[in-house]
Amino acid sequence: MDITFWQSLDEPIIQRALISATVIGIMCGVVGTFVVVRGMSFFGDALAHSVLPGTAAAYIYGGGAATLPLWSDFLRLFPDESVRLFVGGLVAGIFSALVIGMLTRDKRLKEDTAIGIIFVSMFALGIIIVSTDPRAYRSNLLHYLFGNIFALSQTQLIMTIIFAVLVLLVIALFYKELMIVSFDTDLARTLKLPREALRMLLLILIAVTIVASLRAVGVVLMVALLVIPAATAGLLVKRLHIMMAVASLLGVLGGLLGTYFSFVWSVPAGPAIVLVLTAFFALVFTLSSLQQMIFRRH
């Protein structure tokens, strides 16, 4: 163990990184379980990229000389830049989720087609917005692309915790309904559950989870936190609530170990966290495969 790391635990930067890794691990583990069981991994990846125009527009038009009618006035309600970027990403993420939900309502358009359209359109818009201001290439905006868990401010950590609590609270309140529409559409129809409303709610929860976690791992790696812990848990257990608990535990362990390795080896935290989670998956998958081979032989 690296002594320097343990000596640095009193540093606010390290404390914020470890707390955020824990909170994000729990939130992504729970929400990611729905993403995996419903086959929405592509949606998670697309939504992570779709928040770029929101964060870019919040940075460029929120506090600088450039202004945009109504949007700039709205952003002035949030004097802190980190809050503006968060709000901008949240607006873009929820907007993208709702548009995808409307396009795929009543199967008017296949989900992967709608996701592909919104994904490339929003990401292209984000690139264009960023290209209009050279500052954006070397600004904190880059942290939303690639992540930097050690760059989290106190305000950003508080926002992450608040939205994580809200997401988990909503899932707790609507757990049975979300579970039914995820596994048994016939039962949901019989019970006359608002399936479309619940589907839109889940899309919004995924969007909020992504935006709340972006600062730590970035757009490029965000989908890994949603998918890998839940996919690993799915190899171990089948009951949804237990799968959520295991995925959250794996997410927390991966986040803490990845943060530790990032500090000790001076490598980016986001990729380190993802590689730790991938190692967990590889280990569980290998052991599971060996167990199945032994079972078949007997």
C-alpha positions as CSV (number, residue, x, y, z in Angstrom):
1,M,0.0,0.0,0.0
2,D,1.2,3.5,-0.8
3,I,1.9,5.4,2.4
4,T,1.6,8.7,0.7
5,F,-2.0,8.0,-0.3
6,W,-3.0,7.3,3.3
7,Q,-1.1,10.4,4.5
8,S,-3.1,12.4,2.0
9,L,-6.5,11.3,3.3
10,D,-6.8,14.5,5.3
11,E,-6.6,16.5,2.0
12,P,-10.0,17.8,0.9
13,I,-9.3,16.9,-2.7
14,I,-8.8,13.2,-1.8
15,Q,-11.8,13.2,0.5
16,R,-14.1,14.6,-2.2
17,A,-12.8,12.1,-4.7
18,L,-13.4,9.1,-2.4
19,I,-16.9,10.4,-1.4
20,S,-17.9,11.0,-5.0
21,A,-16.6,7.6,-6.1
22,T,-18.7,6.0,-3.4
23,V,-21.9,8.0,-4.2
24,I,-21.5,7.6,-7.9
25,G,-20.8,3.9,-7.5
26,I,-24.1,3.3,-5.6
27,M,-26.2,5.5,-8.0
28,C,-24.8,4.0,-11.2
29,G,-25.1,0.4,-9.7
30,V,-28.8,0.9,-9.0
31,V,-29.7,2.7,-12.2
32,G,-27.3,0.6,-14.3
33,T,-29.2,-2.5,-13.3
34,F,-32.3,-1.2,-15.1
35,V,-30.1,-0.2,-18.1
36,V,-28.7,-3.8,-18.3
37,V,-31.9,-5.8,-17.8
38,R,-33.8,-3.6,-20.3
39,G,-31.0,-3.7,-22.9
40,M,-30.4,0.1,-22.8
41,S,-26.6,0.2,-22.9
42,F,-26.6,2.0,-26.2
43,F,-29.1,4.5,-24.8
44,G,-26.8,5.2,-21.9
45,D,-23.8,5.8,-24.1
46,A,-25.7,8.0,-26.5
47,L,-27.2,10.1,-23.6
48,A,-23.7,10.6,-22.2
49,H,-22.6,12.2,-25.5
50,S,-25.8,14.1,-25.8
51,V,-25.1,16.3,-22.8
52,L,-22.1,17.9,-24.5
53,P,-24.1,20.8,-26.2
54,G,-25.7,21.7,-22.9
55,T,-22.4,21.9,-21.0
56,A,-20.7,23.7,-23.9
57,A,-23.5,26.2,-24.2
58,A,-23.5,26.8,-20.5
59,Y,-19.8,27.5,-20.5
60,I,-19.7,29.7,-23.5
61,Y,-22.9,31.6,-23.1
62,G,-23.3,31.5,-19.3
63,G,-20.5,33.7,-18.0
64,G,-18.5,35.1,-20.9
65,A,-18.9,37.9,-23.3
66,A,-21.0,35.7,-25.7
67,T,-24.7,35.8,-25.0
68,L,-27.7,33.9,-26.3
69,P,-31.2,35.3,-25.7
70,L,-33.2,33.6,-23.0
71,W,-30.5,30.9,-22.5
72,S,-28.0,33.4,-21.1
73,D,-30.6,35.0,-18.9
74,F,-31.5,31.6,-17.5
75,L,-27.9,30.7,-16.8
76,R,-27.3,33.9,-14.9
77,L,-29.5,32.5,-12.2
78,F,-26.5,30.3,-11.4
79,P,-23.5,32.4,-10.6
80,D,-21.2,29.5,-10.0
81,E,-19.7,28.1,-13.2
82,S,-19.7,24.5,-12.1
83,V,-23.4,24.8,-11.3
84,R,-24.1,26.3,-14.7
85,L,-22.2,23.5,-16.5
86,F,-24.2,21.0,-14.4
87,V,-27.5,22.6,-15.2
88,G,-26.6,22.9,-18.9
89,G,-25.8,19.2,-19.1
90,L,-28.9,18.3,-17.2
91,V,-31.1,20.3,-19.6
92,A,-29.5,18.7,-22.6
93,G,-29.6,15.2,-21.1
94,I,-33.3,15.4,-20.1
95,F,-34.2,17.0,-23.5
96,S,-32.4,14.2,-25.4
97,A,-34.1,11.5,-23.2
98,L,-37.6,13.0,-23.8
99,V,-37.0,13.3,-27.5
100,I,-35.9,9.7,-27.8
101,G,-38.9,8.7,-25.7
102,M,-41.3,10.5,-28.0
103,L,-39.7,9.2,-31.2
104,T,-40.0,5.6,-30.0
105,R,-43.5,5.9,-28.5
106,D,-45.8,3.3,-29.8
107,K,-42.9,1.9,-31.8
108,R,-43.2,4.6,-34.4
109,L,-39.4,4.4,-34.7
110,K,-37.0,1.7,-33.6
111,E,-35.3,2.6,-30.4
112,D,-31.7,2.1,-31.7
113,T,-32.5,4.2,-34.8
114,A,-33.9,7.1,-32.7
115,I,-31.0,6.9,-30.3
116,G,-28.5,7.0,-33.2
117,I,-30.2,10.1,-34.7
118,I,-30.3,12.0,-31.4
119,F,-26.8,10.8,-30.4
120,V,-25.0,12.0,-33.5
121,S,-27.1,15.2,-33.8
122,M,-26.5,16.4,-30.2
123,F,-22.9,15.4,-30.2
124,A,-22.3,17.2,-33.5
125,L,-24.1,20.3,-32.1
126,G,-21.9,20.2,-29.1
127,I,-18.7,20.1,-31.2
128,I,-19.9,23.1,-33.2
129,I,-20.7,25.0,-30.0
130,V,-17.3,24.2,-28.5
131,S,-15.5,25.2,-31.8
132,T,-17.0,28.7,-31.6
133,D,-14.9,29.5,-28.5
134,P,-11.2,28.5,-28.3
135,R,-11.3,28.8,-24.5
136,A,-13.5,25.7,-24.4
137,Y,-10.7,23.4,-25.6
138,R,-8.5,24.2,-22.7
139,S,-11.2,24.9,-20.0
140,N,-12.8,22.8,-17.3
141,L,-15.2,21.7,-20.0
142,L,-12.6,19.1,-21.0
143,H,-13.3,17.4,-17.6
144,Y,-16.8,16.6,-18.8
145,L,-15.3,14.9,-21.8
146,F,-12.7,12.8,-20.1
147,G,-13.5,13.2,-16.4
148,N,-11.3,14.2,-13.4
149,I,-12.5,13.0,-10.0
150,F,-9.8,14.9,-8.3
151,A,-11.0,18.2,-9.7
152,L,-14.4,18.1,-8.0
153,S,-15.3,21.2,-6.1
154,Q,-17.3,21.2,-2.9
155,T,-20.3,22.5,-4.8
156,Q,-20.0,19.8,-7.4
157,L,-19.8,17.1,-4.8
158,I,-22.8,18.5,-3.0
159,M,-24.8,18.5,-6.3
160,T,-23.8,14.9,-7.0
161,I,-24.9,13.8,-3.6
162,I,-28.2,15.7,-3.8
163,F,-29.1,14.2,-7.2
164,A,-28.0,10.8,-6.2
165,V,-30.3,10.9,-3.2
166,L,-33.2,12.1,-5.5
167,V,-32.6,9.4,-8.1
168,L,-32.4,6.6,-5.4
169,L,-35.5,8.0,-3.7
170,V,-37.5,8.0,-6.9
171,I,-36.5,4.4,-7.7
172,A,-37.4,3.4,-4.2
173,L,-40.9,4.9,-4.5
174,F,-41.5,3.4,-8.0
175,Y,-39.5,0.2,-7.6
176,K,-42.4,-2.3,-8.0
177,E,-43.8,-0.4,-11.0
178,L,-40.4,-0.1,-12.7
179,M,-39.7,-3.8,-12.1
180,I,-43.0,-4.9,-13.6
181,V,-42.7,-2.8,-16.8
182,S,-39.1,-4.1,-17.1
183,F,-39.9,-7.8,-16.8
184,D,-43.6,-8.4,-17.5
185,T,-45.3,-6.1,-19.9
186,D,-48.4,-8.3,-19.9
187,L,-48.8,-7.9,-16.2
188,A,-48.2,-4.2,-16.5
189,R,-51.0,-4.0,-19.1
190,T,-53.3,-6.0,-16.8
191,L,-52.6,-3.7,-13.9
192,K,-53.1,-0.7,-16.1
193,L,-49.8,0.8,-15.2
194,P,-48.8,3.9,-17.0
195,R,-46.1,2.1,-19.0
196,E,-45.2,5.1,-21.2
197,A,-44.9,7.5,-18.2
198,L,-42.8,4.9,-16.3
199,R,-40.5,4.5,-19.4
200,M,-40.0,8.2,-19.6
201,L,-39.3,8.4,-15.9
202,L,-36.6,5.8,-16.3
203,L,-35.1,7.7,-19.2
204,I,-35.0,10.9,-17.1
205,L,-33.4,9.0,-14.2
206,I,-30.7,7.7,-16.5
207,A,-30.1,11.2,-17.8
208,V,-29.8,12.7,-14.3
209,T,-27.4,9.9,-13.2
210,I,-25.2,10.5,-16.2
211,V,-25.0,14.2,-15.7
212,A,-24.3,13.8,-12.0
213,S,-21.4,11.4,-12.7
214,L,-19.8,13.1,-15.8
215,R,-17.4,15.3,-13.9
216,A,-15.8,12.2,-12.3
217,V,-15.5,9.9,-15.4
218,G,-16.4,12.0,-18.4
219,V,-18.6,11.5,-21.5
220,V,-16.3,8.9,-23.0
221,L,-16.3,6.4,-20.1
222,M,-19.7,7.1,-18.5
223,V,-21.5,4.1,-20.0
224,A,-18.9,1.8,-18.3
225,L,-20.1,2.8,-14.9
226,L,-23.7,2.1,-15.8
227,V,-23.1,-1.2,-17.6
228,I,-20.1,-3.1,-16.2
229,P,-21.1,-3.3,-12.5
230,A,-24.6,-4.3,-13.3
231,A,-23.5,-6.8,-16.0
232,T,-21.1,-8.4,-13.5
233,A,-23.8,-8.6,-10.8
234,G,-26.1,-10.2,-13.4
235,L,-23.6,-13.1,-13.6
236,L,-23.8,-13.6,-9.9
237,V,-27.4,-13.1,-9.0
238,K,-30.8,-12.9,-10.8
239,R,-33.2,-11.2,-8.3
240,L,-33.4,-7.5,-9.2
241,H,-33.0,-6.0,-5.8
242,I,-30.0,-8.2,-5.0
243,M,-28.5,-7.4,-8.4
244,M,-28.8,-3.7,-7.5
245,A,-27.1,-4.2,-4.2
246,V,-24.2,-6.2,-5.7
247,A,-23.8,-3.8,-8.6
248,S,-23.7,-0.9,-6.2
249,L,-21.0,-2.7,-4.1
250,L,-19.0,-3.4,-7.2
251,G,-19.4,0.2,-8.3
252,V,-18.1,1.5,-5.0
253,L,-15.2,-0.9,-4.8
254,G,-14.2,-0.1,-8.4
255,G,-14.5,3.6,-7.8
256,L,-12.4,3.5,-4.6
257,L,-9.7,1.2,-6.0
258,G,-9.6,3.1,-9.3
259,T,-9.1,6.4,-7.4
260,Y,-6.4,4.8,-5.3
261,F,-4.5,3.4,-8.4
262,S,-5.0,6.8,-10.1
263,F,-3.3,8.6,-7.2
264,V,-0.5,6.0,-6.8
265,W,0.4,5.5,-10.4
266,S,-0.4,9.1,-11.6
267,V,-2.9,7.9,-14.3
268,P,-6.3,9.4,-15.1
269,A,-8.9,8.4,-12.5
270,G,-11.8,7.6,-15.0
271,P,-9.9,5.0,-17.1
272,A,-8.4,3.5,-13.9
273,I,-11.9,3.0,-12.4
274,V,-13.2,1.5,-15.6
275,L,-10.3,-0.9,-15.9
276,V,-10.8,-2.0,-12.3
277,L,-14.5,-2.7,-13.0
278,T,-13.5,-4.5,-16.2
279,A,-11.1,-6.7,-14.1
280,F,-14.0,-7.5,-11.8
281,F,-16.2,-8.5,-14.7
282,A,-13.4,-10.6,-16.3
283,L,-12.8,-12.5,-13.0
284,V,-16.5,-13.2,-12.4
285,F,-17.1,-14.2,-16.0
286,T,-14.1,-16.6,-15.9
287,L,-15.2,-18.2,-12.6
288,S,-18.8,-18.4,-13.8
289,S,-17.7,-20.1,-17.1
290,L,-15.5,-22.6,-15.2
291,Q,-18.4,-23.4,-12.8
292,Q,-20.7,-24.1,-15.7
293,M,-18.1,-26.4,-17.4
294,I,-17.7,-28.3,-14.1
295,F,-21.4,-28.6,-13.6
296,R,-21.9,-29.9,-17.2
297,R,-19.3,-32.6,-16.7
298,H,-21.1,-33.8,-13.6
